[in-house]
């Protein structure tokens, strides 16, 4: 199963793609409609990699970068 990453909420709120260092929040979604939150204080690439690993561990198929 491939995990998709959706940045549209972040882009709508900030007018740009996510990047840089800060506290990143992600919603991780499962096919049954269940959602989990994941947060990390790091640069975006590191935080996204960690969110992908957590999504895989939880069996989530979708990652939404929160605004």
C-alpha positions as CSV (number, residue, x, y, z in Angstrom):
1,X,0.0,0.0,0.0
2,X,1.4,3.4,-1.0
3,X,0.9,6.3,1.4
4,X,-0.1,9.5,-0.2
5,X,0.9,12.9,1.2
6,X,-1.6,15.8,0.9
7,X,-0.2,19.3,1.3
8,X,-3.2,21.3,0.1
9,X,-4.4,22.4,3.5
10,X,-0.9,23.7,4.4
11,X,-0.6,25.5,1.0
12,X,-4.1,27.1,1.4
13,X,-3.2,28.4,4.8
14,X,0.4,29.6,4.1
15,X,0.5,30.2,0.3
16,X,3.5,28.0,-0.2
17,X,4.7,24.4,0.0
18,X,5.8,23.1,3.4
19,X,9.6,23.5,4.1
20,X,11.9,24.6,6.8
21,X,12.3,23.8,10.5
22,X,9.5,24.0,13.0
23,X,6.8,22.0,14.7
24,X,5.1,19.9,12.0
25,X,1.6,18.4,12.5
26,X,0.3,15.5,10.4
27,X,-3.0,13.7,10.3
28,X,-2.6,10.0,9.4
29,X,-5.6,8.3,7.9
30,X,-6.7,4.7,7.7
31,X,-9.1,3.2,5.2
32,X,-11.7,2.6,7.9
33,X,-12.0,6.4,8.5
34,X,-9.9,6.4,11.7
35,X,-7.4,9.2,12.0
36,X,-4.2,9.6,14.1
37,X,-2.2,12.7,14.9
38,X,1.6,12.9,14.6
39,X,3.7,15.9,15.5
40,X,7.5,16.5,15.4
41,X,9.8,19.5,15.9
42,X,12.3,19.1,13.1
43,X,13.0,20.2,9.6
44,X,10.1,19.2,7.2
45,X,12.0,16.4,5.4
46,X,12.9,14.7,8.7
47,X,9.4,15.2,10.1
48,X,7.7,13.8,7.0
49,X,10.0,10.7,7.0
50,X,9.0,10.1,10.6
51,X,5.3,10.6,9.8
52,X,5.6,8.1,6.9
53,X,7.2,5.6,9.2
54,X,4.5,6.1,11.8
55,X,1.8,5.8,9.1
56,X,3.3,2.5,7.9
57,X,3.4,1.2,11.5
58,X,-0.3,2.1,12.0
59,X,-1.4,0.9,8.6
60,X,-2.4,4.4,7.4
61,X,-2.8,5.2,3.7
62,X,-2.9,9.0,3.8
63,X,-0.9,11.8,5.4
64,X,-2.2,15.3,5.5
65,X,0.2,18.1,6.4
66,X,-1.8,20.3,8.8
67,X,-1.8,24.1,8.6
